[in-house]
Amino acid sequence: MLSQTVDYALRAMLHLAGQGGVAASTDRIAGRTSVPAGYLAKIMRDLVVAGLVSSFRGPRGGFALAREASAITLLDVVNAVEPIARIDRCPRREPCLGGLCALHRRIDEIAAHMEAAFAATSLADLLASDAERSARDTRDAG
């Protein structure tokens, strides 16, 4: 459903969100997220260009979130690397009368729902959800 690029970008951003503002190198992010370092470097450039990530040079350099995790939505990340394709005209050879045909209208509605769900979820929301699950798992194991 989502491309590997989007999945990798979301993994990297969640890792950075959990770092408390401390910069992480491409190699560290790659190691912690199981994303190939070479591919991750390209993704990180896209995230910097989008203003979601700041990059720092030097021995303690790397990448950090450019703003709070609560102010970055999943849609921000998706749009930075590979925006969700919306359908504004029917891709069939013969034009649909009165706009999109039923199939393509439904596909576009689904894309709109995905955008809305991603826009309603921040990186902080996911970190909190992971923390709750981890606490619950710890309780259940004990």
N, CA, C and O atoms as a GROMACS GRO file, in nm:
protein
  568
    1MET      N    1   0.081  -0.119   0.000
    1MET     CA    2   0.000   0.000   0.000
    1MET      C    3   0.086   0.126   0.000
    1MET      O    4   0.065   0.216  -0.082
    2LEU      N    5   0.182   0.133   0.090
    2LEU     CA    6   0.277   0.244   0.089
    2LEU      C    7   0.409   0.193   0.032
    2LEU      O    8   0.443   0.076   0.046
    3SER      N    9   0.480   0.282  -0.031
    3SER     CA   10   0.607   0.242  -0.089
    3SER      C   11   0.711   0.217   0.020
    3SER      O   12   0.695   0.260   0.134
    4GLN      N   13   0.815   0.149  -0.018
    4GLN     CA   14   0.926   0.124   0.073
    4GLN      C   15   0.992   0.256   0.115
    4GLN      O   16   1.037   0.269   0.228
    5THR      N   17   0.998   0.352   0.024
    5THR     CA   18   1.055   0.482   0.056
    5THR      C   19   0.979   0.548   0.170
    5THR      O   20   1.040   0.600   0.263
    6VAL      N   21   0.847   0.547   0.162
    6VAL     CA   22   0.765   0.606   0.269
    6VAL      C   23   0.787   0.531   0.400
    6VAL      O   24   0.803   0.593   0.505
    7ASP      N   25   0.788   0.399   0.394
    7ASP     CA   26   0.811   0.319   0.514
    7ASP      C   27   0.946   0.354   0.577
    7ASP      O   28   0.954   0.374   0.698
    8TYR      N   29   1.050   0.362   0.497
    8TYR     CA   30   1.183   0.396   0.547
    8TYR      C   31   1.185   0.536   0.609
    8TYR      O   32   1.245   0.557   0.714
    9ALA      N   33   1.120   0.631   0.542
    9ALA     CA   34   1.117   0.768   0.594
    9ALA      C   35   1.045   0.774   0.728
    9ALA      O   36   1.090   0.841   0.821
   10LEU      N   37   0.935   0.703   0.739
   10LEU     CA   38   0.861   0.701   0.866
   10LEU      C   39   0.943   0.635   0.976
   10LEU      O   40   0.944   0.684   1.089
   11ARG      N   41   1.012   0.527   0.945
   11ARG     CA   42   1.099   0.462   1.045
   11ARG      C   43   1.208   0.558   1.094
   11ARG      O   44   1.233   0.570   1.214
   12ALA      N   45   1.272   0.626   0.998
   12ALA     CA   46   1.380   0.719   1.035
   12ALA      C   47   1.326   0.833   1.121
   12ALA      O   48   1.390   0.872   1.219
   13MET      N   49   1.211   0.887   1.084
   13MET     CA   50   1.154   0.998   1.161
   13MET      C   51   1.113   0.954   1.301
   13MET      O   52   1.130   1.029   1.396
   14LEU      N   53   1.059   0.834   1.315
   14LEU     CA   54   1.024   0.784   1.448
   14LEU      C   55   1.148   0.764   1.533
   14LEU      O   56   1.147   0.791   1.653
   15HIS      N   57   1.255   0.717   1.471
   15HIS     CA   58   1.380   0.702   1.545
   15HIS      C   59   1.427   0.839   1.595
   15HIS      O   60   1.462   0.854   1.712
   16LEU      N   61   1.427   0.938   1.507
   16LEU     CA   62   1.470   1.072   1.548
   16LEU      C   63   1.377   1.130   1.655
   16LEU      O   64   1.423   1.199   1.746
   17ALA      N   65   1.249   1.103   1.645
   17ALA     CA   66   1.154   1.154   1.743
   17ALA      C   67   1.183   1.098   1.882
   17ALA      O   68   1.158   1.165   1.982
   18GLY      N   69   1.236   0.978   1.888
   18GLY     CA   70   1.269   0.916   2.016
   18GLY      C   71   1.405   0.956   2.071
   18GLY      O   72   1.444   0.908   2.178
   19GLN      N   73   1.478   1.041   2.001
   19GLN     CA   74   1.613   1.078   2.042
   19GLN      C   75   1.619   1.201   2.132
   19GLN      O   76   1.727   1.238   2.179
   20GLY      N   77   1.506   1.265   2.156
   20GLY     CA   78   1.505   1.381   2.245
   20GLY      C   79   1.588   1.498   2.195
   20GLY      O   80   1.646   1.571   2.276
   21GLY      N   81   1.594   1.517   2.066
   21GLY     CA   82   1.668   1.630   2.009
   21GLY      C   83   1.815   1.604   1.984
   21GLY      O   84   1.883   1.690   1.929
   22VAL      N   85   1.865   1.489   2.024
   22VAL     CA   86   2.006   1.455   2.001
   22VAL      C   87   2.022   1.410   1.856
   22VAL      O   88   1.946   1.326   1.807
   23ALA      N   89   2.122   1.466   1.789
   23ALA     CA   90   2.145   1.431   1.648
   23ALA      C   91   2.194   1.287   1.636
   23ALA      O   92   2.268   1.237   1.721
   24ALA      N   93   2.152   1.222   1.529
   24ALA     CA   94   2.194   1.086   1.501
   24ALA      C   95   2.250   1.080   1.360
   24ALA      O   96   2.196   1.142   1.268
   25SER      N   97   2.357   1.006   1.342
   25SER     CA   98   2.419   0.992   1.210
   25SER      C   99   2.335   0.900   1.122
   25SER      O  100   2.250   0.825   1.169
   26THR      N  101   2.361   0.909   0.993
   26THR     CA  102   2.292   0.822   0.898
   26THR      C  103   2.318   0.676   0.933
   26THR      O  104   2.227   0.594   0.930
   27ASP      N  105   2.443   0.643   0.966
   27ASP     CA  106   2.476   0.504   1.000
   27ASP      C  107   2.400   0.456   1.123
   27ASP      O  108   2.352   0.343   1.127
   28ARG      N  109   2.388   0.543   1.223
   28ARG     CA  110   2.315   0.505   1.346
   28ARG      C  111   2.167   0.485   1.314
   28ARG      O  112   2.107   0.386   1.357
   29ILE      N  113   2.109   0.578   1.240
   29ILE     CA  114   1.967   0.566   1.204
   29ILE      C  115   1.946   0.439   1.123
   29ILE      O  116   1.852   0.363   1.149
   30ALA      N  117   2.032   0.415   1.026
   30ALA     CA  118   2.021   0.296   0.941
   30ALA      C  119   2.029   0.169   1.026
   30ALA      O  120   1.950   0.077   1.006
   31GLY      N  121   2.122   0.165   1.118
   31GLY     CA  122   2.137   0.047   1.203
   31GLY      C  123   2.018   0.022   1.293
   31GLY      O  124   1.979  -0.093   1.314
   32ARG      N  125   1.960   0.128   1.345
   32ARG     CA  126   1.847   0.114   1.437
   32ARG      C  127   1.714   0.089   1.367
   32ARG      O  128   1.620   0.040   1.428
   33THR      N  129   1.707   0.123   1.239
   33THR     CA  130   1.579   0.112   1.167
   33THR      C  131   1.580   0.006   1.057
   33THR      O  132   1.478  -0.016   0.991
   34SER      N  133   1.693  -0.058   1.037
   34SER     CA  134   1.708  -0.158   0.930
   34SER      C  135   1.680  -0.101   0.793
   34SER      O  136   1.617  -0.166   0.709
   35VAL      N  137   1.726   0.021   0.770
   35VAL     CA  138   1.714   0.087   0.641
   35VAL      C  139   1.854   0.096   0.581
   35VAL      O  140   1.947   0.138   0.650
   36PRO      N  141   1.873   0.057   0.454
   36PRO     CA  142   2.006   0.067   0.392
   36PRO      C  143   2.059   0.210   0.399
   36PRO      O  144   1.989   0.305   0.361
   37ALA      N  145   2.182   0.226   0.446
   37ALA     CA  146   2.240   0.358   0.470
   37ALA      C  147   2.243   0.445   0.344
   37ALA      O  148   2.213   0.564   0.350
   38GLY      N  149   2.278   0.388   0.230
   38GLY     CA  150   2.285   0.466   0.107
   38GLY      C  151   2.149   0.522   0.067
   38GLY      O  152   2.138   0.637   0.025
   39TYR      N  153   2.047   0.440   0.080
   39TYR     CA  154   1.912   0.484   0.047
   39TYR      C  155   1.861   0.584   0.150
   39TYR      O  156   1.791   0.680   0.117
   40LEU      N  157   1.897   0.560   0.275
   40LEU     CA  158   1.856   0.650   0.382
   40LEU      C  159   1.912   0.790   0.361
   40LEU      O  160   1.843   0.888   0.390
   41ALA      N  161   2.035   0.801   0.312
   41ALA     CA  162   2.095   0.932   0.288
   41ALA      C  163   2.010   1.016   0.193
   41ALA      O  164   1.993   1.136   0.214
   42LYS      N  165   1.957   0.954   0.088
   42LYS     CA  166   1.870   1.025  -0.006
   42LYS      C  167   1.741   1.068   0.063
   42LYS      O  168   1.695   1.181   0.044
   43ILE      N  169   1.683   0.980   0.140
   43ILE     CA  170   1.560   1.012   0.212
   43ILE      C  171   1.583   1.127   0.309
   43ILE      O  172   1.500   1.217   0.320
   44MET      N  173   1.695   1.124   0.380
   44MET     CA  174   1.724   1.230   0.476
   44MET      C  175   1.738   1.365   0.407
   44MET      O  176   1.695   1.467   0.461
   45ARG      N  177   1.796   1.366   0.288
   45ARG     CA  178   1.804   1.493   0.211
   45ARG      C  179   1.665   1.546   0.181
   45ARG      O  180   1.640   1.666   0.194
   46ASP      N  181   1.575   1.457   0.140
   46ASP     CA  182   1.437   1.499   0.113
   46ASP      C  183   1.370   1.555   0.239
   46ASP      O  184   1.297   1.653   0.231
   47LEU      N  185   1.396   1.493   0.352
   47LEU     CA  186   1.336   1.540   0.478
   47LEU      C  187   1.394   1.674   0.522
   47LEU      O  188   1.323   1.757   0.580
   48VAL      N  189   1.523   1.696   0.493
   48VAL     CA  190   1.585   1.826   0.523
   48VAL      C  191   1.524   1.934   0.433
   48VAL      O  192   1.486   2.041   0.481
   49VAL      N  193   1.513   1.906   0.304
   49VAL     CA  194   1.456   2.001   0.209
   49VAL      C  195   1.313   2.037   0.250
   49VAL      O  196   1.272   2.152   0.233
   50ALA      N  197   1.238   1.941   0.302
   50ALA     CA  198   1.099   1.964   0.343
   50ALA      C  199   1.090   2.041   0.476
   50ALA      O  200   0.981   2.080   0.518
   51GLY      N  201   1.203   2.061   0.542
   51GLY     CA  202   1.203   2.134   0.669
   51GLY      C  203   1.162   2.051   0.789
   51GLY      O  204   1.129   2.106   0.894
   52LEU      N  205   1.162   1.919   0.774
   52LEU     CA  206   1.124   1.832   0.885
   52LEU      C  207   1.243   1.791   0.970
   52LEU      O  208   1.229   1.758   1.088
   53VAL      N  209   1.360   1.794   0.910
   53VAL     CA  210   1.484   1.750   0.975
   53VAL      C  211   1.590   1.857   0.956
   53VAL      O  212   1.596   1.921   0.852
   54SER      N  213   1.672   1.874   1.058
   54SER     CA  214   1.790   1.961   1.047
   54SER      C  215   1.912   1.873   1.041
   54SER      O  216   1.917   1.767   1.104
   55SER      N  217   2.013   1.916   0.964
   55SER     CA  218   2.137   1.839   0.957
   55SER      C  219   2.248   1.920   1.022
   55SER      O  220   2.250   2.043   1.014
   56PHE      N  221   2.340   1.849   1.085
   56PHE     CA  222   2.452   1.910   1.156
   56PHE      C  223   2.581   1.843   1.113
   56PHE      O  224   2.588   1.721   1.103
   57ARG      N  225   2.683   1.924   1.088
   57ARG     CA  226   2.814   1.872   1.049
   57ARG      C  227   2.901   1.851   1.172
   57ARG      O  228   2.870   1.899   1.281
   58GLY      N  229   3.008   1.778   1.153
   58GLY     CA  230   3.106   1.761   1.259
   58GLY      C  231   3.097   1.625   1.324
   58GLY      O  232   3.013   1.543   1.289
   59PRO      N  233   3.187   1.602   1.422
   59PRO     CA  234   3.196   1.471   1.486
   59PRO      C  235   3.070   1.431   1.562
   59PRO      O  236   3.041   1.313   1.578
   60ARG      N  237   2.995   1.528   1.610
   60ARG     CA  238   2.869   1.498   1.679
   60ARG      C  239   2.750   1.535   1.591
   60ARG      O  240   2.638   1.554   1.639
   61GLY      N  241   2.776   1.544   1.462
   61GLY     CA  242   2.673   1.582   1.367
   61GLY      C  243   2.577   1.470   1.336
   61GLY      O  244   2.583   1.362   1.394
   62GLY      N  245   2.492   1.500   1.245
   62GLY     CA  246   2.391   1.404   1.204
   62GLY      C  247   2.262   1.475   1.177
   62GLY      O  248   2.260   1.586   1.124
   63PHE      N  249   2.154   1.411   1.212
   63PHE     CA  250   2.021   1.465   1.185
   63PHE      C  251   1.938   1.466   1.312
   63PHE      O  252   1.951   1.379   1.399
   64ALA      N  253   1.852   1.568   1.322
   64ALA     CA  254   1.757   1.578   1.433
   64ALA      C  255   1.628   1.639   1.377
   64ALA      O  256   1.629   1.705   1.273
   65LEU      N  257   1.519   1.616   1.448
   65LEU     CA  258   1.394   1.677   1.404
   65LEU      C  259   1.408   1.828   1.405
   65LEU      O  260   1.472   1.885   1.493
   66ALA      N  261   1.348   1.893   1.307
   66ALA     CA  262   1.354   2.039   1.297
   66ALA      C  263   1.250   2.105   1.388
   66ALA      O  264   1.260   2.224   1.417
   67ARG      N  265   1.151   2.029   1.431
   67ARG     CA  266   1.051   2.080   1.525
   67ARG      C  267   1.004   1.965   1.613
   67ARG      O  268   1.045   1.851   1.593
   68GLU      N  269   0.921   1.995   1.708
   68GLU     CA  270   0.873   1.894   1.803
   68GLU      C  271   0.802   1.780   1.731
   68GLU      O  272   0.738   1.801   1.628
   69ALA      N  273   0.814   1.661   1.787
   69ALA     CA  274   0.748   1.543   1.728
   69ALA      C  275   0.596   1.560   1.723
   69ALA      O  276   0.531   1.505   1.634
   70SER      N  277   0.542   1.636   1.816
   70SER     CA  278   0.396   1.659   1.816
   70SER      C  279   0.352   1.751   1.703
   70SER      O  280   0.234   1.757   1.670
   71ALA      N  281   0.448   1.823   1.642
   71ALA     CA  282   0.416   1.916   1.534
   71ALA      C  283   0.446   1.859   1.396
   71ALA      O  284   0.434   1.929   1.295
   72ILE      N  285   0.485   1.731   1.391
   72ILE     CA  286   0.513   1.666   1.263
   72ILE      C  287   0.415   1.551   1.247
   72ILE      O  288   0.414   1.457   1.326
   73THR      N  289   0.333   1.559   1.142
   73THR     CA  290   0.237   1.452   1.116
   73THR      C  291   0.296   1.350   1.020
   73THR      O  292   0.395   1.375   0.951
   74LEU      N  293   0.232   1.236   1.018
   74LEU     CA  294   0.274   1.135   0.922
   74LEU      C  295   0.255   1.186   0.779
   74LEU      O  296   0.333   1.152   0.690
   75LEU      N  297   0.153   1.266   0.757
   75LEU     CA  298   0.132   1.322   0.624
   75LEU      C  299   0.246   1.415   0.585
   75LEU      O  300   0.284   1.420   0.468
   76ASP      N  301   0.301   1.489   0.680
   76ASP     CA  302   0.418   1.574   0.651
   76ASP      C  303   0.532   1.488   0.596
   76ASP      O  304   0.597   1.525   0.498
   77VAL      N  305   0.555   1.374   0.659
   77VAL     CA  306   0.664   1.286   0.618
   77VAL      C  307   0.634   1.226   0.481
   77VAL      O  308   0.719   1.226   0.392
   78VAL      N  309   0.513   1.175   0.464
   78VAL     CA  310   0.474   1.116   0.336
   78VAL      C  311   0.490   1.218   0.224
   78VAL      O  312   0.548   1.187   0.120
   79ASN      N  313   0.439   1.338   0.245
   79ASN     CA  314   0.447   1.442   0.141
   79ASN      C  315   0.590   1.483   0.110
   79ASN      O  316   0.619   1.528   0.000
   80ALA      N  317   0.680   1.467   0.206
   80ALA     CA  318   0.820   1.503   0.183
   80ALA      C  319   0.890   1.406   0.089
   80ALA      O  320   0.979   1.446   0.014
   81VAL      N  321   0.850   1.280   0.093
   81VAL     CA  322   0.922   1.180   0.013
   81VAL      C  323   0.843   1.126  -0.105
   81VAL      O  324   0.902   1.094  -0.209
   82GLU      N  325   0.712   1.114  -0.090
   82GLU     CA  326   0.632   1.055  -0.198
   82GLU      C  327   0.484   1.080  -0.169
   82GLU      O  328   0.416   0.994  -0.113
   83PRO      N  329   0.434   1.197  -0.207
   83PRO     CA  330   0.294   1.231  -0.177
   83PRO      C  331   0.196   1.126  -0.230
   83PRO      O  332   0.220   1.061  -0.332
   84ILE      N  333   0.085   1.113  -0.160
   84ILE     CA  334  -0.021   1.021  -0.201
   84ILE      C  335  -0.081   1.072  -0.331
   84ILE      O  336  -0.120   1.189  -0.341
   85ALA      N  337  -0.090   0.985  -0.428
   85ALA     CA  338  -0.145   1.023  -0.559
   85ALA      C  339  -0.296   1.039  -0.548
   85ALA      O  340  -0.366   0.950  -0.503
   86ARG      N  341  -0.343   1.153  -0.591
   86ARG     CA  342  -0.487   1.179  -0.597
   86ARG      C  343  -0.529   1.177  -0.743
   86ARG      O  344  -0.448   1.205  -0.832
   87ILE      N  345  -0.653   1.144  -0.768
   87ILE     CA  346  -0.705   1.134  -0.904
   87ILE      C  347  -0.796   1.253  -0.928
   87ILE      O  348  -0.897   1.270  -0.860
   88ASP      N  349  -0.761   1.335  -1.025
   88ASP     CA  350  -0.845   1.451  -1.056
   88ASP      C  351  -0.915   1.438  -1.192
   88ASP      O  352  -1.001   1.518  -1.226
   89ARG      N  353  -0.877   1.335  -1.267
   89ARG     CA  354  -0.948   1.306  -1.391
   89ARG      C  355  -0.935   1.157  -1.418
   89ARG      O  356  -0.839   1.092  -1.376
   90CYS      N  357  -1.031   1.106  -1.487
   90CYS     CA  358  -1.038   0.963  -1.511
   90CYS      C  359  -0.922   0.919  -1.602
   90CYS      O  360  -0.903   0.977  -1.709
   91PRO      N  361  -0.845   0.820  -1.562
   91PRO     CA  362  -0.733   0.775  -1.644
   91PRO      C  363  -0.774   0.684  -1.760
   91PRO      O  364  -0.689   0.644  -1.839
   92ARG      N  365  -0.901   0.650  -1.770
   92ARG     CA  366  -0.946   0.567  -1.883
   92ARG      C  367  -0.933   0.645  -2.013
   92ARG      O  368  -0.933   0.768  -2.013
   93ARG      N  369  -0.922   0.573  -2.122
   93ARG     CA  370  -0.905   0.639  -2.252
   93ARG      C  371  -1.026   0.721  -2.291
   93ARG      O  372  -1.013   0.833  -2.340
   94GLU      N  373  -1.145   0.668  -2.268
   94GLU     CA  374  -1.263   0.746  -2.301
   94GLU      C  375  -1.301   0.830  -2.177
   94GLU      O  376  -1.306   0.777  -2.066
   95PRO      N  377  -1.326   0.957  -2.197
   95PRO     CA  378  -1.354   1.042  -2.081
   95PRO      C  379  -1.485   1.003  -2.013
   95PRO      O  380  -1.582   0.963  -2.077
   96CYS      N  381  -1.485   1.016  -1.881
   96CYS     CA  382  -1.606   0.988  -1.804
   96CYS      C  383  -1.694   1.112  -1.807
   96CYS      O  384  -1.647   1.224  -1.790
   97LEU      N  385  -1.821   1.089  -1.827
   97LEU     CA  386  -1.914   1.202  -1.829
   97LEU      C  387  -1.937   1.250  -1.687
   97LEU      O  388  -1.960   1.170  -1.596
   98GLY      N  389  -1.931   1.380  -1.668
   98GLY     CA  390  -1.961   1.437  -1.536
   98GLY      C  391  -1.853   1.413  -1.433
   98GLY      O  392  -1.885   1.408  -1.314
   99GLY      N  393  -1.728   1.399  -1.470
   99GLY     CA  394  -1.620   1.383  -1.373
   99GLY      C  395  -1.565   1.242  -1.371
   99GLY      O  396  -1.560   1.175  -1.474
  100LEU      N  397  -1.525   1.197  -1.254
  100LEU     CA  398  -1.463   1.065  -1.240
  100LEU      C  399  -1.568   0.955  -1.249
  100LEU      O  400  -1.682   0.972  -1.207
  101CYS      N  401  -1.527   0.841  -1.305
  101CYS     CA  402  -1.614   0.724  -1.304
  101CYS      C  403  -1.621   0.672  -1.160
  101CYS      O  404  -1.543   0.714  -1.075
  102ALA      N  405  -1.713   0.582  -1.134
  102ALA     CA  406  -1.735   0.532  -0.998
  102ALA      C  407  -1.608   0.470  -0.940
  102ALA      O  408  -1.576   0.492  -0.823
  103LEU      N  409  -1.535   0.393  -1.018
  103LEU     CA  410  -1.413   0.329  -0.970
  103LEU      C  411  -1.310   0.433  -0.927
  103LEU      O  412  -1.257   0.426  -0.816
  104HIS      N  413  -1.280   0.527  -1.014
  104HIS     CA  414  -1.174   0.622  -0.984
  104HIS      C  415  -1.217   0.724  -0.879
  104HIS      O  416  -1.132   0.777  -0.806
  105ARG      N  417  -1.345   0.753  -0.870
  105ARG     CA  418  -1.395   0.839  -0.764
  105ARG      C  419  -1.374   0.770  -0.628
  105ARG      O  420  -1.333   0.833  -0.531
  106ARG      N  421  -1.402   0.639  -0.623
  106ARG     CA  422  -1.385   0.564  -0.497
  106ARG      C  423  -1.238   0.556  -0.459
  106ARG      O  424  -1.204   0.572  -0.342
  107ILE      N  425  -1.152   0.531  -0.555
  107ILE     CA  426  -1.009   0.526  -0.526
  107ILE      C  427  -0.961   0.661  -0.472
  107ILE      O  428  -0.882   0.665  -0.377
  108ASP      N  429  -1.008   0.770  -0.530
  108ASP     CA  430  -0.969   0.902  -0.481
  108ASP      C  431  -1.024   0.927  -0.341
  108ASP      O  432  -0.956   0.989  -0.259
  109GLU      N  433  -1.145   0.880  -0.312
  109GLU     CA  434  -1.201   0.895  -0.177
  109GLU      C  435  -1.116   0.820  -0.074
  109GLU      O  436  -1.092   0.870   0.036
  110ILE      N  437  -1.070   0.702  -0.112
  110ILE     CA  438  -0.983   0.624  -0.023
  110ILE      C  439  -0.852   0.698   0.000
  110ILE      O  440  -0.803   0.702   0.113
  111ALA      N  441  -0.795   0.755  -0.105
  111ALA     CA  442  -0.672   0.833  -0.090
  111ALA      C  443  -0.696   0.952   0.003
  111ALA      O  444  -0.609   0.985   0.083
  112ALA      N  445  -0.812   1.015  -0.008
  112ALA     CA  446  -0.844   1.128   0.080
  112ALA      C  447  -0.853   1.083   0.225
  112ALA      O  448  -0.810   1.154   0.316
  113HIS      N  449  -0.910   0.964   0.249
  113HIS     CA  450  -0.918   0.910   0.386
  113HIS      C  451  -0.779   0.880   0.440
  113HIS      O  452  -0.751   0.906   0.558
  114MET      N  453  -0.692   0.826   0.356
  114MET     CA  454  -0.555   0.801   0.399
  114MET      C  455  -0.486   0.931   0.437
  114MET      O  456  -0.421   0.939   0.542
  115GLU      N  457  -0.500   1.033   0.354
  115GLU     CA  458  -0.440   1.162   0.385
  115GLU      C  459  -0.491   1.215   0.518
  115GLU      O  460  -0.414   1.265   0.599
  116ALA      N  461  -0.621   1.205   0.541
  116ALA     CA  462  -0.680   1.255   0.665
  116ALA      C  463  -0.626   1.179   0.786
  116ALA      O  464  -0.596   1.239   0.889
  117ALA      N  465  -0.615   1.048   0.774
  117ALA     CA  466  -0.563   0.967   0.886
  117ALA      C  467  -0.418   1.000   0.914
  117ALA      O  468  -0.378   1.011   1.030
  118PHE      N  469  -0.338   1.017   0.810
  118PHE     CA  470  -0.198   1.054   0.828
  118PHE      C  471  -0.186   1.194   0.887
  118PHE      O  472  -0.098   1.219   0.970
  119ALA      N  473  -0.272   1.285   0.845
  119ALA     CA  474  -0.268   1.422   0.896
  119ALA      C  475  -0.309   1.428   1.043
  119ALA      O  476  -0.268   1.520   1.114
  120ALA      N  477  -0.390   1.334   1.088
  120ALA     CA  478  -0.439   1.332   1.225
  120ALA      C  479  -0.344   1.261   1.322
  120ALA      O  480  -0.372   1.254   1.441
  121THR      N  481  -0.233   1.209   1.272
  121THR     CA  482  -0.140   1.132   1.355
  121THR      C  483  -0.003   1.197   1.352
  121THR      O  484   0.056   1.216   1.246
  122SER      N  485   0.048   1.231   1.469
  122SER     CA  486   0.182   1.291   1.478
  122SER      C  487   0.283   1.184   1.518
  122SER      O  488   0.248   1.074   1.560
  123LEU      N  489   0.409   1.219   1.502
  123LEU     CA  490   0.515   1.128   1.547
  123LEU      C  491   0.503   1.104   1.697
  123LEU      O  492   0.526   0.992   1.745
  124ALA      N  493   0.468   1.208   1.771
  124ALA     CA  494   0.452   1.194   1.917
  124ALA      C  495   0.341   1.095   1.951
  124ALA      O  496   0.353   1.020   2.048
  125ASP      N  497   0.233   1.096   1.872
  125ASP     CA  498   0.124   1.000   1.895
  125ASP      C  499   0.176   0.857   1.885
  125ASP      O  500   0.140   0.772   1.967
  126LEU      N  501   0.258   0.830   1.786
  126LEU     CA  502   0.310   0.695   1.767
  126LEU      C  503   0.408   0.657   1.878
  126LEU      O  504   0.409   0.543   1.924
  127LEU      N  505   0.491   0.752   1.920
  127LEU     CA  506   0.583   0.724   2.031
  127LEU      C  507   0.505   0.691   2.157
  127LEU      O  508   0.542   0.598   2.229
  128ALA      N  509   0.398   0.765   2.185
  128ALA     CA  510   0.317   0.739   2.303
  128ALA      C  511   0.250   0.602   2.294
  128ALA      O  512   0.243   0.530   2.393
  129SER      N  513   0.203   0.568   2.176
  129SER     CA  514   0.139   0.438   2.156
  129SER      C  515   0.239   0.324   2.179
  129SER      O  516   0.206   0.224   2.242
  130ASP      N  517   0.361   0.341   2.127
  130ASP     CA  518   0.466   0.240   2.148
  130ASP      C  519   0.500   0.228   2.296
  130ASP      O  520   0.520   0.117   2.346
  131ALA      N  521   0.508   0.341   2.366
  131ALA     CA  522   0.541   0.339   2.509
  131ALA      C  523   0.431   0.269   2.589
  131ALA      O  524   0.461   0.193   2.681
  132GLU      N  525   0.306   0.294   2.554
  132GLU     CA  526   0.194   0.227   2.622
  132GLU      C  527   0.200   0.077   2.599
  132GLU      O  528   0.180  -0.001   2.693
  133ARG      N  529   0.226   0.036   2.476
  133ARG     CA  530   0.232  -0.107   2.444
  133ARG      C  531   0.348  -0.173   2.519
  133ARG      O  532   0.333  -0.284   2.571
  134SER      N  533   0.462  -0.106   2.524
  134SER     CA  534   0.578  -0.161   2.594
  134SER      C  535   0.549  -0.177   2.743
  134SER      O  536   0.586  -0.278   2.803
  135ALA      N  537   0.485  -0.077   2.803
  135ALA     CA  538   0.450  -0.085   2.945
  135ALA      C  539   0.351  -0.199   2.970
  135ALA      O  540   0.363  -0.271   3.069
  136ARG      N  541   0.254  -0.215   2.880
  136ARG     CA  542   0.155  -0.322   2.893
  136ARG      C  543   0.223  -0.459   2.879
  136ARG      O  544   0.191  -0.551   2.954
  137ASP      N  545   0.315  -0.471   2.784
  137ASP     CA  546   0.386  -0.598   2.764
  137ASP      C  547   0.470  -0.632   2.888
  137ASP      O  548   0.478  -0.748   2.928
  138THR      N  549   0.531  -0.531   2.948
  138THR     CA  550   0.612  -0.551   3.067
  138THR      C  551   0.524  -0.599   3.183
  138THR      O  552   0.561  -0.691   3.256
  139ARG      N  553   0.408  -0.536   3.200
  139ARG     CA  554   0.314  -0.577   3.305
  139ARG      C  555   0.267  -0.720   3.284
  139ARG      O  556   0.261  -0.799   3.378
  140ASP      N  557   0.233  -0.754   3.159
  140ASP     CA  558   0.181  -0.886   3.129
  140ASP      C  559   0.288  -0.994   3.148
  140ASP      O  560   0.254  -1.108   3.180
  141ALA      N  561   0.414  -0.961   3.128
  141ALA     CA  562   0.521  -1.060   3.141
  141ALA      C  563   0.554  -1.086   3.287
  141ALA      O  564   0.610  -1.190   3.321
  142GLY      N  565   0.519  -0.992   3.373
  142GLY     CA  566   0.556  -1.002   3.515
  142GLY      C  567   0.459  -1.068   3.597
  142GLY      O  568   0.479  -1.082   3.718
   0.00000   0.00000   0.00000
